[in-house]
Amino acid sequence: MCCLFGIIDYRNSLKSKQKNRMLGILAAASEDRGTDATGIAYNTGGKLHIYKRPRPAHCLRFHVPERTRVIMGHTRMATQGSELKNYNNHPFQGHTREGPFALAHNGILYNDKALRLSLDLPESKIETDSFIAVELLEQKGTLNFSALRYVAETIEGSFCLSILDSRDNLYLVKGDNPLCLYHFPKLGLYLYASTEPILRKALCGMGLSGREHNAIPLECGEILRISPAGNLEREEFNDSHLFFSRWLEPWLPRPYGNSHRAQILEKPDPYLEEIKRVSFAFGYTPEAIEHLAAIGFSAEELENFLYEGGI
């Protein structure tokens, strides 16, 4: 369980001090979903910059230049690859013929090793499942809706991806993991985080809770592009192969067993939290367990599901 977060200041109306303060607050709020590492990516001076460290967000100080419009961030709970090897932390850098890009992932992918073998992808020292998305984009040689659709329909597991290209286009690829995006039209500002509680917590710290804003809907199976001017463009991908539908749909009543999943609900139950912690050993994600708990399955039923393969 990690957190994607970011700021799109498409009118470039924020001063550097304001932007860095907001970034620090949003990153610290995102620690709710990961404290092993923190990273950001942004463009300035015609160059893509990635800054990441194996430390909690509240321990870092960000210094993003004033003319930076788009900042993409990630807080990590390490599941594959030690966070102490900084190359395992997000965002990752990749290259296409248009230039460099940065990619961050929330979720877990289980066919990364099989894809590397079947597609004869080059070896990498990076040990995380997430990096396969970078390799697939590099294989396509371009970064656009078509290439991202290919990635989303090729990887298997649970995911939400954020990708920043060298021209300040931000892409959000929404699998069955959560994402919340707010637009502040009077400020010329977008803010996003993996969950609404995290985003609302950050808004309180920023003093923006009372400012007029709109929640931008983003469904599973959608790819959203936010241009440097703040314009939105959407396309879709086939999400029928995703982790949630492939493994859990047979047990779920409608409307949960379709491509538009219910929002994950937090359950402050120690028994449930322990089940979520061990779920990876059985090939499931904490998000998948949360989905089942949210529609009424008890912790005991979920434990039986993990150990016996059925509910």
C-alpha positions as MATLAB code, in Angstrom:
seq = 'MCCLFGIIDYRNSLKSKQKNRMLGILAAASEDRGTDATGIAYNTGGKLHIYKRPRPAHCLRFHVPERTRVIMGHTRMATQGSELKNYNNHPFQGHTREGPFALAHNGILYNDKALRLSLDLPESKIETDSFIAVELLEQKGTLNFSALRYVAETIEGSFCLSILDSRDNLYLVKGDNPLCLYHFPKLGLYLYASTEPILRKALCGMGLSGREHNAIPLECGEILRISPAGNLEREEFNDSHLFFSRWLEPWLPRPYGNSHRAQILEKPDPYLEEIKRVSFAFGYTPEAIEHLAAIGFSAEELENFLYEGGI';
ca = [
       0.000    0.000    0.000;
       1.610    3.211   -1.242;
       0.341    6.690   -2.010;
       0.374    8.727   -5.189;
       0.120   12.486   -4.750;
       0.708   15.596   -6.760;
       0.192   19.267   -7.572;
      -0.659   20.826  -10.957;
      -0.302   24.614  -10.810;
      -1.360   25.171  -14.412;
      -1.531   28.971  -14.182;
       1.828   29.065  -12.423;
       0.262   31.350   -9.836;
       1.984   29.926   -6.751;
       5.256   31.311   -5.470;
       8.061   28.840   -4.824;
       7.625   29.113   -1.055;
       3.878   28.417   -1.314;
       4.408   25.486   -3.636;
       7.030   23.842   -1.461;
       4.937   24.338    1.668;
       1.902   22.725   -0.005;
       4.069   19.919   -1.329;
       5.480   19.184    2.115;
       2.005   19.091    3.674;
       0.599   16.827    0.946;
       3.584   14.477    1.099;
       3.407   14.238    4.905;
      -0.327   13.457    4.747;
       0.480   10.718    2.228;
       2.579    8.948    4.871;
      -0.657    7.275    5.966;
       0.007    4.783    3.155;
       3.783    4.485    3.311;
       6.791    5.738    5.270;
       9.646    3.639    3.843;
      10.529    6.102    1.071;
       9.385    9.341   -0.532;
       9.975   10.719   -4.011;
       8.900   13.474   -6.386;
       9.368   14.253  -10.079;
       9.081   17.591  -11.894;
      10.321   19.457  -14.952;
      12.318   22.665  -14.825;
      14.818   24.299  -17.121;
      13.975   21.822  -19.886;
      15.013   18.848  -17.752;
      13.137   16.169  -15.836;
      14.220   15.970  -12.193;
      13.590   13.079   -9.799;
      14.304   13.431   -6.099;
      13.732   10.406   -3.857;
      15.073    9.150   -0.565;
      14.484    6.119    1.709;
      12.939    8.321    4.369;
       9.425    9.321    5.515;
       8.042   12.409    3.821;
       8.025   14.533    6.973;
      11.806   14.129    7.225;
      12.420   15.661    3.783;
      12.588   19.294    2.719;
      11.462   20.024   -0.814;
      12.933   22.823   -2.923;
      11.009   22.971   -6.195;
      11.778   25.996   -8.428;
       9.106   28.667   -8.791;
       8.388   28.055  -12.487;
       7.636   24.375  -11.893;
       4.008   23.729  -12.818;
       3.567   19.988  -12.223;
       4.901   17.888   -9.343;
       4.275   14.153   -9.160;
       4.914   12.357   -5.870;
       4.918    8.948   -4.176;
       5.247    7.597   -0.648;
       6.233    3.957   -0.411;
       5.493    0.978    1.756;
       8.133   -1.448    0.494;
       6.878   -4.878   -0.596;
       9.513   -5.872   -3.188;
      13.050   -4.542   -3.237;
      14.701   -2.843   -0.293;
      13.987    0.860    0.060;
      17.597    1.285    1.202;
      18.598    0.749   -2.425;
      17.284    4.076   -3.656;
      16.840    2.861   -7.223;
      13.968    0.684   -5.958;
      12.009    3.741   -4.837;
       9.495    5.727   -6.869;
       9.263    7.620   -9.152;
      11.250    5.711  -11.772;
      12.746    7.323  -14.854;
      12.278    5.936  -18.336;
      12.927    7.124  -21.885;
      10.950    7.145  -25.135;
      11.720    8.891  -28.400;
       9.895   11.997  -27.094;
      12.234   12.236  -24.120;
      12.418   11.133  -20.481;
       9.431   10.425  -18.276;
       8.770    9.604  -14.621;
       6.421    6.859  -13.420;
       5.016    5.955   -9.998;
       2.785    3.021   -9.070;
       0.433    2.164   -6.235;
      -0.506   -1.527   -6.024;
       1.118   -4.870   -6.699;
       1.772   -6.615  -10.019;
       2.252  -10.363  -10.240;
       3.177  -10.978  -13.896;
       6.274   -8.765  -14.085;
       8.761  -11.643  -14.131;
       6.751  -13.560  -16.733;
       6.605  -10.479  -18.961;
      10.345   -9.911  -18.755;
      10.912  -13.466  -19.966;
       8.231  -13.583  -22.652;
       9.113  -10.159  -24.079;
      12.877  -10.648  -23.679;
      13.220   -7.364  -21.795;
      16.701   -6.263  -20.703;
      17.862   -7.091  -17.201;
      17.639   -4.349  -14.575;
      19.037   -3.955  -11.087;
      15.663   -2.541   -9.997;
      13.927   -5.219   -7.928;
      10.335   -3.976   -7.803;
       7.333   -5.295   -9.717;
       6.376   -1.687  -10.565;
       9.328   -1.147  -12.905;
       7.781   -3.425  -15.533;
       5.456   -0.541  -16.460;
       8.499    1.602  -17.306;
      10.004   -1.207  -19.365;
       6.780   -1.708  -21.323;
       6.581    1.988  -22.187;
      10.216    1.973  -23.273;
       9.485   -1.068  -25.409;
       6.696    0.845  -27.181;
       9.078    3.768  -27.674;
       6.410    6.415  -27.156;
       4.262    7.885  -24.399;
       0.646    8.486  -25.382;
      -2.825    7.048  -24.766;
      -2.201    4.073  -27.016;
       1.047    3.121  -25.268;
      -0.516    3.517  -21.817;
      -3.484    1.407  -22.870;
      -1.032   -1.308  -23.898;
       0.661   -1.134  -20.489;
      -2.615   -1.170  -18.550;
      -3.953   -4.133  -20.516;
      -0.676   -6.083  -20.256;
       0.153   -5.832  -16.563;
      -1.816   -8.008  -14.147;
      -2.502   -7.200  -10.539;
      -3.811   -4.085   -8.822;
      -2.601   -0.658   -9.823;
      -2.939    3.037  -10.244;
      -0.172    4.746  -12.217;
       0.968    8.343  -12.514;
       3.261    9.329  -15.382;
       4.856   12.713  -16.032;
       6.383   13.378  -19.445;
       9.041   15.940  -20.345;
       6.398   18.389  -21.634;
       4.506   18.522  -18.309;
       1.643   16.283  -19.377;
       0.498   14.255  -16.373;
      -1.220   10.927  -17.046;
      -3.256    9.078  -14.412;
      -3.995    5.440  -15.268;
      -6.756    4.202  -12.966;
      -6.868    0.500  -12.253;
      -8.715   -0.871   -9.238;
      -6.659    1.055   -6.672;
      -8.088    4.331   -5.331;
      -7.289    7.866   -6.472;
      -8.865   11.220   -5.577;
      -8.445   14.348   -7.737;
      -9.650   17.868   -6.819;
      -9.779   20.921   -9.084;
      -9.629   24.472   -7.714;
     -10.678   26.489  -10.791;
     -10.255   29.935   -9.196;
      -6.704   29.041   -8.177;
      -5.776   27.270  -11.412;
      -4.826   24.249   -9.352;
      -5.276   20.478   -9.262;
      -4.351   18.372   -6.231;
      -4.496   14.592   -6.016;
      -3.785   11.755   -3.586;
      -4.555    8.066   -3.426;
      -7.466    8.535   -1.018;
      -9.894   11.325   -0.231;
      -9.148   11.296    3.532;
      -5.476   11.948    2.771;
      -6.341   14.780    0.398;
      -8.784   16.349    2.845;
      -6.199   16.111    5.627;
      -3.704   17.939    3.428;
      -6.238   20.631    2.501;
      -6.748   21.385    6.188;
      -3.015   21.885    6.617;
      -2.872   24.098    3.522;
      -5.830   26.220    4.602;
      -7.769   25.266    1.454;
     -10.635   23.314    3.010;
     -13.085   26.160    2.506;
     -12.002   27.052   -1.029;
     -14.294   26.220   -3.924;
     -13.272   22.978   -5.610;
     -14.644   20.128   -7.697;
     -13.947   16.423   -7.338;
     -12.920   15.055  -10.741;
     -14.324   11.526  -11.222;
     -11.899    8.868  -12.387;
     -13.174    5.320  -12.841;
     -11.359    2.016  -13.075;
     -10.458    1.493  -16.725;
      -9.798    5.173  -17.479;
      -6.685    7.088  -18.484;
      -6.744   10.812  -17.746;
      -4.300   13.324  -19.201;
      -3.924   16.732  -17.568;
      -2.146   19.099  -19.946;
       0.232   21.878  -18.815;
      -2.672   24.293  -19.430;
      -4.949   22.290  -17.129;
      -7.090   20.729  -19.860;
      -8.446   17.220  -19.321;
      -8.599   14.430  -21.889;
      -9.755   10.859  -21.252;
      -9.537    7.486  -22.886;
     -10.370    3.975  -21.663;
      -8.703    0.585  -21.463;
     -10.094   -2.917  -20.995;
      -9.881   -3.631  -17.261;
     -11.475   -7.097  -17.274;
      -8.116   -8.770  -16.563;
      -7.334   -6.891  -13.370;
      -6.486   -8.570  -10.085;
      -9.764   -7.632   -8.457;
     -12.039   -8.984  -11.176;
      -9.898  -12.027  -12.012;
      -9.582  -13.396   -8.469;
     -12.392  -11.887   -6.399;
     -15.326  -11.316   -8.750;
     -16.761  -14.852   -8.401;
     -17.439  -14.143   -4.709;
     -18.776  -10.591   -5.055;
     -22.407   -9.532   -5.476;
     -23.224   -6.828   -7.993;
     -22.404   -3.994   -8.412;
     -18.955   -4.802   -6.962;
     -18.154   -7.488   -9.514;
     -17.786   -5.134  -12.474;
     -15.274   -2.620  -13.780;
     -16.466    0.248  -11.578;
     -15.380   -0.851   -8.125;
     -16.510    0.538   -4.802;
     -14.206    2.994   -3.067;
     -11.994    1.282   -0.502;
     -13.146    1.813    3.069;
     -10.778    2.005    5.999;
     -11.486   -0.479    8.826;
      -9.749    0.241   12.144;
      -9.951   -3.431   13.187;
      -6.672   -4.931   14.494;
      -7.724   -8.428   13.345;
      -8.425   -7.121    9.851;
      -5.189   -5.127    9.789;
      -3.230   -8.296   10.584;
      -4.970  -10.146    7.735;
      -4.070   -7.311    5.370;
      -0.422   -7.477    6.483;
      -0.124  -11.189    5.628;
      -2.261  -11.066    2.465;
       0.776  -10.686    0.175;
       1.994  -14.143    1.199;
      -1.184  -15.586   -0.315;
      -1.005  -13.567   -3.532;
      -3.506  -10.857   -2.557;
      -3.158   -7.157   -1.817;
      -4.374   -5.260    1.261;
      -6.602   -3.276   -1.114;
      -8.332   -6.479   -2.230;
      -8.953   -7.466    1.397;
     -10.333   -3.981    2.093;
     -12.744   -4.340   -0.831;
     -14.154   -7.545    0.647;
     -14.371   -6.096    4.155;
     -16.139   -3.018    2.793;
     -19.018   -5.094    1.429;
     -19.543   -7.008    4.652;
     -17.206   -9.985    4.924;
     -15.951  -10.484    8.482;
     -12.300  -10.815    9.455;
     -12.852  -14.518   10.220;
     -14.370  -15.102    6.785;
     -11.457  -13.307    5.148;
      -8.942  -15.405    7.077;
     -10.713  -18.552    5.868;
     -10.624  -17.148    2.355;
      -6.829  -16.758    2.501;
      -6.094  -20.139    4.034;
      -8.776  -22.244    2.350;
      -9.303  -20.417   -0.953;
     -12.996  -19.641   -0.611;
     -15.595  -17.703    1.328;
];
